[in-house]
Amino acid sequence: MREGSRGSARGGVRGGVRGGVRGGLLRRHRDFRLLWCGETAGRFGASVTGVTMPLIAVSTLDASTFEVGLLSAAAWAPWLVVGLPVGVWVDRSRRRTIMLAAAAVSLVLYAGVPLAAWSGRLSIGLLLAVALLTGTAAVFFQTAYTAYLPSILEPDDQPEGNAKLHGSASAAQIAGLGSGGLIAQLAGAVNGMFANAATFLVSLLCLAGIRHREPRTAGPGRRRTSLVGEVLEGLRLVAIDPWFRTFTLFGAASNLALMGYQSIQVVFLVRSVGLSPGTVGALIAATSAGGVAGAFAARRVAHRIGTARATLVCELGLPTLGLLIPLTVGGAGVVLFVLGGFSVSAGVVAGNILKASFQQRYCPPDLLGRLTASTAFLSYGTIPVGALLGGVLGTAFDLRTAMALTTAGIPLAALILLFSPIRRARDLPTTRRPTDDSALPSASGAESARRVPWGSRSPSNRVDEA
């Protein structure tokens, strides 16, 4: 799991939960159902790849620990390179079209890996190139997706939509991680890439079937500023708003630690604990079950104790058990890995759901793409650094020490939330104060002065999400 980047209160809404928990969105909303199916299929394939790519590097290409960490870093490096301008392009374009193009590119690239292996051209360099290019496609897809999701849901349906998407993503991750290890053991790690390619085909077909069509993003009365000006607008929003700033700084610190241990956990389980590829996949899948539990519990816990307090419980309390992961040994000792990983996954997914529901009601509608890109640039930007850090620590020290150092950073990162306005609140806010907008540059003159209260738009997890 990775930390995600993820209107006014009415009718008793508190932090996106209306006096109870609604249901039935998948049954009654066709477009959301298609989006949900496509996203779940894509998460399944991505989880298969999360196991098979490191296994290809380790077992087929005999890669070093640093090279495995570099492979993980390459998948996330595009957030640092193109993340900010992509946010502007998403705000200027129709998001569904961007998602379709990104899914098609990923389909072709993942299918090319086994073809390259069959022709004898597979190498670490090629795997790094595929990781970099599919990571770039993921930047476009994720930014467009987070801006597109709220456009097809009513505000009161958004908390349920977030919970269902995060919950199904965690379930797909469980199945994908387990299947990835099993496929690698039975058919070879390289062939596992075909599973991911097939899931992007499913995602492509589901997106194509959505009937909702977005209006044009820029009308004749709206004047666009320069690319740099619009990028700065999103960054400044993050900088001046204490809530966005807190969540972004926390996401950056948390992702550094999460990716640090996740980038080397396959190598740790294979080389230090001595497990087979199939067992590795099963264990990582078991830890991902925490995401399902977190998705199920998030809205219910928030309704009982408040969204701000629930955020602290999920992001600080549960992930502390991740300190058990480096203590894993063979035999019954693998329970420590499952318990620690399960708690981390539960906390991350539940926290991402709460943040997504908060941002849907709190952030500016016409800045959503830039806000998503700005927060992702800062919080996702530490992911490649964390992946490299894991590889460096695993090379400089033994793998168990490297796991201990990186997992210790997970609860430490959550101290950012503890020493923020979240500690003093029961619930996260649902509207921004008019004064919060005074420092923002305006892309459309006096139009920005009419943006309070903000509408309901949302960046979602995906970073999932860990």
N, C-alpha and C positions, 0 to 999 in steps of 0.2 A: 504494500500500500504506500502511496505517496500522498502528502497533503495536497488537497486541491486548491485552486485559486478562488473552487466551486465552484409596496405603496403604504400607504398608511394603514394603521390598525383599524379594523372595523368589525363589528359583530362579535366582539370578544376575542379577536385574534391576539395571540401572545406569541411573538417570535415565530410566526408562521403556523401555529397550531390553533385551530378554532375549537375551543371548548371541548375537544374530543378528537377522535381520529376518524377521518373519512375513508371510504374505500370504493372499489369498483371501477377505478379509472381505466384499467385495461379492458374491461368489458364494454364500456360505453364510449370510448374515444378511439376511433380507428387510427387516426394519424399518430397518436401517441403509442398505440400498440405496435405499429410498424417501426417507429423510431426505437421503441424498447426492444423489439426483436432484432433489429439490425445492430443496435449497440451491444446487446447481450452476445450475439454471434461474434462481433468484433473483439469483445473482451475475452471470449473463449479462445479465439485464435491467438491473441496477444499473449495470453497466459501459456499456451503451448510453446510459443516462441521464447517466452521468458525462461523456459527450461531447456528447450532444444538448442537455442543459439549458444549458450555457455557450454552445453554438452558437446556440440559440434566442435567448438574451439578446444575443449579439453581432451575429448576422446578421439576425434578425427584428425585434428591439426596439432595436437600436443602443445597447446598454447600455455604460456606462463601465467601466473596469477595476475601480473600487471596487465598482460594483454586481455585477460578476461575482464578486468576492471575497465580497461580502455574501451572494450566493446560496449559495455553498459553506458559509459560516458558519451560515446558517439551517438547513441540513440536520443540523448537529451541535450546535447550541445546546440542543436538548432534553435532552442528557445533563447539562447544567448545571442545568436547570430541574426536571426530573422524574426524573433518573437514580437518585437515592438512594431515594426512596419506592418507585419501581418495583421495586427489589431486594427490598424487604420484601414487596410484593404478590406477586412471583413466588415467594418462599419460602412464602407462605400459600396459593397457588393451584396448580392443575394447569397445568404449563408448556405442554403441547401445546395446550390450549384458548386460552391467550394467543397462541401462535404463529399459530393459525388465524385469530383475530380480527385480528391485526396484518397478516397477509397480505391478508385481505379488504379492509381499509381502504386499504392501499397500492394494490391493484388498482383500486379505484374512483377514487382521487385521480389516479393517473397516466393513466387513460383519460380523465379530465376535461380534461386540458390541450389535446389536439387539438380536443376538442369546443368548448372556450372560444375557441380560435383561429378555428374555422369560424364562430362566432357573432360574431366581432369584439370579444370581451371579454378577449382575452389581453393581459396587461401584466406589467411587472416586479413589481408588487405581488402579482399572482395567482401568479406563479412563486415568489415568496418564501413565500407562504402554503402552496403545495403542498410546497415544500421543508421548511418548518417542521413541517407535519402528518405528512408521510411520515417525517421524521426522528423524530418522536415515536413513530410506529408501529414504527420500527426499534429504538428504545430498548427497547420491550416485547419485540419479537421476539428481539433479540440477547441480552438478559438471560435470557429464558426458554430460548432455544436453548442457551446455554452451560451452563445448569443441567440441561437435559434430555438432552443428548448422552451424558454418562457413564452415565445411568440405563439406557440400552439396550445398553451394551457392557460386557463383562467387563474388569477392569483390564488383563489382558495384551493385549487387543485395542485398547485406547485409543490407544497410539502409532501403530498402523497406521491407525486411524480418523482421527486428527488429520492424518496425512500425506496420506491420500486426500482429505479434505475441503479442506485447504489447497491441495493440488496441483490438484484439479479446479476450485477457485475461481479459481486463477491462470489455468488454461487457459480457463475461461469468461470471465475478464476479457480475455484476449487476443482471443477471438472477439467479445466484446461491444464492446470498444473499436474494433476494426477494422470491425465491422458498423455501429456507431454513426456513424462517419465516412462510410461508404459509403451508408447510408440517408439521412443528412443531405444528401449530394451528389446522390443520385438521386431521392429522393422528398420531400426537405425535412426540416429538423431537427425540426419539430413532429410529423411522422408517426412519428418514431423513438420517441415516447412510447408508441405502441401496442405496440411490441415489449416494453417493460418491463411493461406491463399484462398482456400475454399470459403472460409468465414467472411473474408472481405467481399467475396462474390455475393454471399447472402446479404451482407450489409448494403451493398450496392443496389441490389434488387429491392430491398425494403425501402431505402431512401427514395428510389425512383417511384415507388407506389404511393408515396405521401401526396395527398390532394392539396394540402394547404400551400398557397403561393404567397410569398412575401410581396408587399408593395415596394415600389422603387424607393431606394434609400435616400435619394436626394431629389427634392422637388425644385421647380424653377426659382422659388423664393429663397433657397438656401445657398449660401456662398461657401465653397470649400477653402480652407486655408492650406498652407503647405503641408507636406508629409511630416516634416520635422515639427511644425506647430501643433499638429494633431497628436503626434506622439507625446510631446511635452504636456499636452492637456491631460492625457491619461495618467502620466507620471505625477503631475502636480496634484491630481485628485487623490492619489494614494498618499502623497506626502503630507497634505494638509488635513486629511481626515483621520482622527485618532483610531477609529475602528478599523478602517482599511489598513492603516499603517501597522497596527498591532498584529492583525492576522497575516499580513504579508511578511513581516519580520519573523513571526513564529513559523510560517510555512518555510521560509528560507533555512532557518536553523534546523527545523525538524527534518526537512528533506535531506539536508547534509548528512545527518546521522542515519536516517532510514536507508538511504542509498548506499551509505558506507558499508553497512553490514549486508544488505541485500545483494550487492555486487559480488561478494565473495562467499555467500552462504552455500552455493552449490559446491564450490571448491572445498569449503570447510567440511561439509558433510561427506564428500567423496574421499578426500585425502586425509583429513584429521580424524573423523569419526569412523571411516571405513565402510560406508554404505553403498549399495548398488544404485544405478540410475533410477530403477523403478521405485525403490524405497525413498530416494530423495524426492521424487515427484509426489509420492503419497504423503510424505511428511509436510512438504510445503503446501500441498493442497489442504491438509488438516489445519494448518495455521490460518489459511485463508477462510476457513469456516467462521472464524471470528468476525469477518466482515459481514456475513449474513446475520449473525447475532447482533452486531452493532446496528445494522440497518433496521432490524426488527424493533430494537429497543429505543432508538434515538428519539423519535417523536413522543413516545410514551414517557420516557424519563424527563424530557423537556416539559411536557405538560404538567408533570407532578412537581418539579423543583425549579422550573424556569430555564430558559434557553442559555443564559449566561452561566448559571451554575452547572448545568448539564455539560456545557463545553469544557469546563474545568475538570469535571469528573472523567470525561471521555479522553481528553487530551493530556491530562497530567496523571490522574489516578491509575487508569488501566495500563497505559504503556510502561509504567514502572516495572511491571513483571517481565518486560523484555530483557532485563538484566539476567534472567535465567538462561538465555539462549547460549552464551559462551560456555556454560557448564555442561553442555550436552556431551554424553559419551554413548558408546554402543550399548545394545541391549535395552534394558528398561530405562536407561538414561535419556533416551530420545524423547521421553515424556516432557522433559524440561524444555526441549526445543519447541514442542507443540504448545505447551502452556504459555511460554513466553511469546511466541509468534501469534498465537490465538488472541492474546490480550492486546498486543500491539495493533493487530488488524481490526479488532472490535473498536478500539478507541479511535483509530484513524478514520474508519468509515463513518461511525456515528458523528464524529466531529465534522467531517466533510458535509454530511447531510445538514447539520445545524447551520454551518456557514453558508451553504447554498441557499437555504430558505431565508436566512438573514439578508443576503445580498440581493435576492430577488425583489425584496420590498424596499431596499435601502439605496441601491445604486442608480445613477442616472441612466435612463433608457438609451439615449442617443450617444452615450459614452461607453456602452457596455463592451464593445469589441476592444476598445483601447484600454478600458479598465482590466478586462481579462488578460490582455497581452502584457500590460504593465505589471500586474501582480504575478503572472506566470513568469515573466522575465526575471523578476527578483526571487521568487520562491522556487520555480523550476530551475532557475539558473544555477542553483547550488547542487542540483542533482548530478550533472557530470563531474563537478568538483568532488562530491561525495563518492562517486564511483571510482575516480582516480585515487582519492584518499584511501579507500578500502584496498585498492591494488597496491598502493605504496606501503601502507601499514602491513599488509599481508606479506610483502616482500622483505621489509625491514625487520619485522618480528615474525614470530610463528603465527599461524592462522587463528589460534585460540585467543591470543593476546589482541590481535587486530579486531576480532569480534567483540571482545570485552570493551575495548576503547570506543568503538563505534556505537554499540548499543547503549553505553553510558550516556551518550549525547541525547538520547530520545527524551528521557524525563527532564534533563537539563534544559532542553529547548523550550519545554512547556512553562518554565519559569517566566518567560516573556509574557505569557497570558496572566500568570499570577500577579505580576507587578504592572498591571494595566488597568484601564477602567472596567474590564470584565470582572475583576475581583469584587468590585463594589456594587455590581448590578445583579438583579435577579434575572432579568431578561435582556436580550440584545435589542437595540432600538429598531424601529420599523420605518422611521422617517428621518431625513437629514434636516438640520436647522438651516434657515436661510443664510446665516452668516457663513456656513461652511463653504458656500459657493463663491464668496467674494474674491478669493484669490485665483480663481480659475480663469484662464484665457478663454475668450469666446470665439467660436467658429462661426457664429451667426448673429452677431450684434446683440440686440436686446432680447433675443430669443432665450439666452441662457438665464435671464433674470426671472423667467417664468417656469423654472424647472423644480420648484419646491411646492408641495411634496413630490418626491421622486416616485416614478412608477415601479412596476414589478418586473425586473429583469434579473437574470442570474448567471454568473459563472458557476460551473459545477465542478466537482472533484476531478477526475479521472486519474490523476495522478495517481485516480485513483489512485490518486489515488494511489499502497505499498505493496 
